[in-house]
Amino acid sequence: MIKFFERKPENGLLSVEVLTLAYMVITAVMTLVWWDGIAHPEDMMVWRGGALLFMVLANIIYHFYPSRLTIALRAIPLLLCLAQWYPETYEFCKQFNYQDHVFAGIDWMIFGCQPSIEFSRLLPGAQWSEAFSMGYYAYYYMMMATLLFYLFARYERFQWASWVFLGSFFIFYLIFEFLPVAGPQYYYCAIGIDRAQEAYFPELGHYFVNHQEMLPMETKGIFGQLVKLAQEAGERPTAAFPSSHVGMSTVTMLLAWKSGNRWLFWLQMPFYVLLVFATVYIRAHYAIDSVAGLVVAFVLFGLFSALWPDMQRVLRLKK
């Protein structure tokens, strides 16, 4: 704990600062291009200005007191900004036709049914609903626990871990912004579950621009209520393919394994398994979304790990 306050200056920008700046520039350009089709674009630009101002101020504070504490001040709020960037994916993706009919059709072609309908019917008990809801909700805490472990216990690798983590997250967001898929909870509500079970998957075009109704979620316990509240607060008809819940929890598990601390990895494993299946069980994703999320996670983890040596030189972490 003493080392957390120990003065230890480091040169250059943090990896999370570089990634956040890059993402803000890309999405600022997108905001300007689609200005008239976005709700409150001026607020989105103001938010970016605020994030930039925060980075400047945090770096000034770090200049006067360079330590792990002020590194955390620079890094953690930018990681928390992911909650702000997520709803914006809806503003971008609604510029295109939604593709749910394609992915619902793929599920039918592979499985001969809609797994996001049949799975919850196969395991209907309250204990299953609550277990999967617990896994789904654990998503946030798994990511937080792993990154904080690196910050406190593997500080020399925190920059690498946050580079892989945030870089992967932003790639998922960029995919969502150009590939609109609302997910079963929205699509089935729009077309009707009966139609989905009959393999009738109509193309809805821009339907979700003006409709955000979801299938009612059956809540049978504390975690079910927590998931329902989280969805009501921040869910949008966006970000279904590939599943970032599966993808980023997989990246998190890979980071946990690479940390060398097997307790960190194995304590999270039951929640991870429940989370992967929960994405389909609670109808947040088509089965193909979750499979794709798993594949994309390994690709992104390998890609950002491979890019890290070059990024170290860019950030001037090594002379």
N, C-alpha and C positions, 0 to 999 in steps of 0.2 A: 504494500500500500504506500510505503514511503517513496518508492520509485515513481509512483503516479504523480507525485508533486515535485520530483527531482528535475532540476533544470537540465534540459538536453536538447539543444537546438539542432534542427535538421533543415537542409536546404530545399528550395523548390516547393511546388504545389503538391498537395496530396492527390492520390489517385482518384478519390471521390470528388475532389474539386474539378479535376480535368474532365472527368466523365460527365459531371453535372453541367459544366459549362458547355460541353459539346452537345449534350441533349437539349439544353435550353436554346442554343443557337438554331439547331435543326428544327425544333418545334416552333420557335418564334417565326422562322421563315414560313412554315406550314400555316401558322395562324394568320400571317399577312396574306398568304395566297388565298385562303378560304375564309377571309374575314367576314363576309356577308352570310356565310352558312354556319357560323359558329355562334353559340349563345354567349354573350358577354365576353367577346375577345379582348376588350380593353382590360378586364380583370385578369385575364391570363397574362397579358403583357406586364401589368403592374406586379403580379406575383413574381415574374422573372426578374424584374427590377429589384424587388425586395430580396430575393434570394442572392442576387449579385451583391447588393449592399451588405447583406449579412456576411458573405464570404470576405469582403474587404475588411469589415470590422473585426471579424474573428481572426484574420491574419494580422491585423494591427495588435490585437491583444496578445497573440502568440509571439509577436516580435518582442514585446516587452517582458513576457514570461513564457519562454519556450519550455514546455514540459508535456508529459503524457496527458495531463489534465486539459491543457489548451489544445492539444491534438484532438482530444475527444470533443472539445467544444467546436472545433472546425469540422469534424467528420460526422458525428452522430446526427445533428440536425439535418444535414444533407441526405443522410440515409432515411430519416423520417419523412423527408419531402416526397418519398415514393407514394405516400398516401394522397398527396396532392396531385401528382402526375397521373395517377390511375384514372380518375374521373375524366380527365382530359382526353383519354384515348377514345372515349365515346364521341366527343366533339369532332375528332378527326375522322374516325371510321364511318360516321354517318354521312360522309360525303360520297360514299360508294354504296352499291347494292349489297345487301346482306346475303351471305352464302350458306345459311343454315340448311337449306334444302340439299346442298351438296354433301354436307357432313352427316346429316341424318340419313341420307341415302347410302353413304359409305358404311355406316354402322349396320344398316339393314343388309347390305350386300355381304358383309363379313360375318355377321352373327345371325342373320335371319330374323332379327327382332330389334327392338330398341332397348339396349341394356339399361339406359337411364330410366326406363319405365319398369322393366321386369326385375331389376336388381332389388329395389325396395319391396316389391311384392314377394320375392323369394325369401327375404329376411324381414318380415313385417314387425317383429317384436319391438317393444319400447327399449329393451336393452341394446338391440342392434342400432336403432336410431340414435340413441344417446352415445354409444361408443363411436360411431362414425362422425357424429357431430363434434365430439371431443377431439378426434383426430383432425378434423377440418379446422377447428378453432385453434389448435396447437400450432398451426402454420406460423403465426406471428411470433410466438414465443420461441419456437425452434430457431428461427432466423436471428432473433435478438440474442438468445443465449449463446449461439455460436460466434457471432461477431463480437460480443462483449468478452467471450473467452479469449479470443485472439487479442483484443485490446489490453486485457489485464494479464493474461498468462503467456501469450505468444506475441508480444509486442513487435518483435523484429519481423514478424510475418503479417502484421495487421494490414499493411499497405497492399500486399499481394492479395490477401483474403478479400479486402474491400474492393479491390480492382476486379477480381473475378466475380464477386457477388453483384456489385452494382452494374458492371458492364453487361452481365447476363440479363439482369432485370430490364435494362434499357433496350436490349435487343428484343425481348419479349414485348415490351410496350410498342416498339416500332412496328413489329409484325401486326399487333392488334390494330394499329392505326391505319394500316393499309389492307387488312384482311378482315372485314366485318363479319363476325359470327357471334350471335347473341347468346346461344346456348339453349339447351332443352327447356329450362324453366321459363324462358320467354317465348321460344318458338312453339312449344306445345300449347302454351296458353293462347297463342295467336291462332293456331290452326285446329286445336282440339286434340286431345289425347286419342280419341277414337280414330281420327284420320291418321295419326302417326302409327298406330297399331295396324292400320290397313295399308301401310307403306305408301301413303299419299303425302308427298312432300312438296307443296307448292312454293314457288319462288315468291318472296314477299317484297323484293326491291328495297324501297326506302321506308317500309312500314314502321320500323322501330324509331324513326326520327320523331314520330308523334305518339308512339305507344310504348310505355315502359311497364305494362302490367305483367306480373309474374304469377306462376302457379302458386297457390298457397302452400307453405311449407308446414308439414306436420311436426309440431314441437312436443316432445314427450319427456323433457327433462331440462336441467339447467343449461347444458351445453347446446341443446337444440334451441333454446331461447336466445342464447348468446349469438349463435350463428344467424338466427332470424333477425336479431337487432342489427348485427353487422351488415347484413344484406340490405335491410331497409334503410340504413344510414348511408351506405356508399356504393351499393351495387348499381350497375348500369347494363343495358344490353350491349355488351362489348366483351372482348378479351376471352372468348371461349376457346379459340384454337390458335396455338397449342395451349394446353392448360399450364398457366404459370404457377398454380398451386402445386401441381406435380413437378413441373420443371424447376422452380426455385427451391422447393423442399429437397429435391434431389441434389441440386447444387449445394445446398446447405449441408446435406449429409456427406457429400464428398469433401467439403471443407472440414467438417467435423472429423472425418477419417484422417485427412491430411494433417490435422493438428497434432496427431500422435497421441491424443488422449482418448483411449478406448471407452472410458466411462461416458464421455460426452457423446460419443457415437452410439453406443448401445442403449443408453437411457432414452435417446430420442427415437430409436428404431421402431418401437411399438406404435408411437404416434405417427411416424412416417407411413407405416403400412396402412394404418387406419385412414390417414389423410388421402392416400392414393386412391383407395376404393371409395372414400366418401365423395370425391368429386363427381362420380357417376351416381352414387346412391342418393344424394340429395338433389340430383338433376341439374347441377351447375354446369356439367360438361357431357358431351357425347363421349363414348368410350374411346373413339379415335383421337379425341383431344388429349386424353390422359396418356395414351400410348405415345403420341407425338411429343407431349411435354417431356416425357422420360428421355426420348431420343435426343431432342433438342438440348436438354440439360447436359448430357455428356458431350455433345458437340461444342457447346459454348464453354463448358469448363475446360476442355482441351484447348480451344482456340485462345481464350483469354490467358490461360496459363502459358501457352507458347509465346504470346505477345508480351508477356511481362518483362523479360530481359531487356527488350528494346524500350519499353515504357520506363523502366528504371533509369535509363540514360536520359530520356526526355525529361523526367522529373528531377534529374540531377541527384538521385539518391545515392548513386555511386560515381565516384570520380575516375 
